[in-house]
Amino acid sequence: MLNQQPGLDRMFHALADPARRAMVERLSSGPASASDLARPLPMSLPAALQHLQVLEGAGLVRSEKVGRVRNFSIEAGALSLAEQWIHARRTEWERRLDRLGAYLETLIREGEHDAPDK
């Protein structure tokens, strides 16, 4: 059965795009206007605003309009959902690899006992 976590799906979708990851990276150092976020990217301001809407829809950033300028800031705890999901996968695979390692050690020990003396 698939994990039904639409918030997690939106977050991974939002972070799948390099331009959006660059925007999140920039916002990790502090708030910025939409034009400041668009400037280093090879796209128009309207295209950057669409990317920012995706990030906002995923809960990764929030915006505030001050006069004619829309400022964006990172949502502090937003990545915790993804972090929890990744941690659970890592824990599960570490446990599986530990069991595999123990099984292989058992096979090696049994092989040493079964090997004919030279």
C-alpha positions as CSV (number, residue, x, y, z in Angstrom):
1,M,0.0,0.0,0.0
2,L,1.3,3.4,-1.0
3,N,2.0,6.1,1.6
4,Q,-0.8,8.7,1.1
5,Q,0.9,11.9,2.2
6,P,-0.1,14.7,-0.2
7,G,1.9,17.3,1.7
8,L,5.1,15.2,1.3
9,D,4.3,14.7,-2.4
10,R,3.9,18.5,-2.9
11,M,7.1,19.2,-1.0
12,F,9.2,16.7,-3.1
13,H,7.6,18.0,-6.3
14,A,8.5,21.5,-5.3
15,L,12.1,20.6,-4.5
16,A,12.5,18.6,-7.7
17,D,13.1,21.7,-9.8
18,P,16.6,23.2,-9.7
19,A,15.3,26.8,-9.9
20,R,13.0,26.3,-6.9
21,R,15.9,24.6,-4.9
22,A,18.0,27.7,-5.7
23,M,15.3,29.9,-4.4
24,V,15.0,27.9,-1.2
25,E,18.8,28.0,-0.8
26,R,18.7,31.8,-1.2
27,L,15.9,32.2,1.3
28,S,17.8,30.1,3.9
29,S,20.0,33.2,4.4
30,G,17.0,35.6,4.9
31,P,13.9,37.0,3.3
32,A,14.0,38.4,-0.3
33,S,11.7,40.0,-2.8
34,A,10.4,38.1,-5.8
35,S,12.6,40.2,-8.1
36,D,15.7,39.5,-6.0
37,L,14.9,35.8,-6.2
38,A,14.3,35.9,-9.9
39,R,17.4,38.0,-10.8
40,P,20.1,35.3,-10.8
41,L,17.9,32.8,-12.6
42,P,17.5,32.5,-16.4
43,M,13.8,33.3,-16.4
44,S,11.3,36.1,-16.4
45,L,9.8,37.5,-13.2
46,P,6.4,36.0,-14.0
47,A,8.0,32.6,-14.4
48,A,9.8,33.0,-11.1
49,L,6.5,34.0,-9.5
50,Q,5.0,30.7,-10.7
51,H,7.9,28.8,-9.1
52,L,7.4,30.7,-5.9
53,Q,3.7,29.9,-5.9
54,V,4.6,26.2,-6.1
55,L,7.0,26.6,-3.1
56,E,4.3,28.5,-1.2
57,G,1.7,25.8,-2.0
58,A,4.0,23.1,-0.7
59,G,4.4,25.1,2.5
60,L,8.1,25.7,2.0
61,V,7.9,29.5,1.8
62,R,5.5,32.2,2.9
63,S,4.9,35.6,1.3
64,E,3.9,39.0,2.5
65,K,3.1,42.0,0.4
66,V,4.5,45.3,1.6
67,G,3.4,48.1,-0.7
68,R,4.1,47.0,-4.3
69,V,6.7,44.4,-3.3
70,R,6.1,40.8,-2.5
71,N,8.6,39.5,0.0
72,F,9.3,35.8,0.6
73,S,10.7,34.0,3.5
74,I,11.4,30.4,4.3
75,E,8.9,28.5,6.4
76,A,11.1,27.4,9.3
77,G,9.8,23.9,10.1
78,A,8.6,23.0,6.6
79,L,11.3,20.5,5.8
80,S,10.7,18.5,9.0
81,L,8.1,16.3,7.2
82,A,10.6,15.3,4.5
83,E,13.3,14.9,7.1
84,Q,11.1,12.5,9.1
85,W,10.2,10.5,6.0
86,I,13.9,10.2,4.9
87,H,14.9,9.3,8.5
88,A,12.3,6.5,8.6
89,R,13.6,5.1,5.3
90,R,17.2,5.3,6.5
91,T,16.4,3.5,9.7
92,E,14.5,0.8,7.9
93,W,17.4,0.2,5.4
94,E,20.0,0.2,8.1
95,R,18.1,-2.4,10.0
96,R,17.8,-4.6,6.8
97,L,21.5,-4.2,6.1
98,D,22.4,-5.1,9.7
99,R,20.3,-8.3,9.3
100,L,22.0,-9.1,6.0
101,G,25.4,-8.5,7.6
102,A,24.6,-10.9,10.4
103,Y,23.3,-13.5,8.0
104,L,26.5,-13.3,5.9
105,E,28.7,-13.6,9.0
106,T,26.7,-16.8,9.9
107,L,27.3,-18.2,6.4
108,I,31.1,-17.5,6.7
109,R,31.3,-19.1,10.1
110,E,29.4,-22.1,9.0
111,G,31.6,-22.3,5.9
112,E,34.7,-22.3,8.0
113,H,33.4,-25.3,10.0
114,D,32.4,-27.2,6.9
115,A,35.7,-26.6,5.0
116,P,38.0,-29.7,4.8
117,D,41.3,-29.4,6.5
118,K,44.3,-29.0,4.2
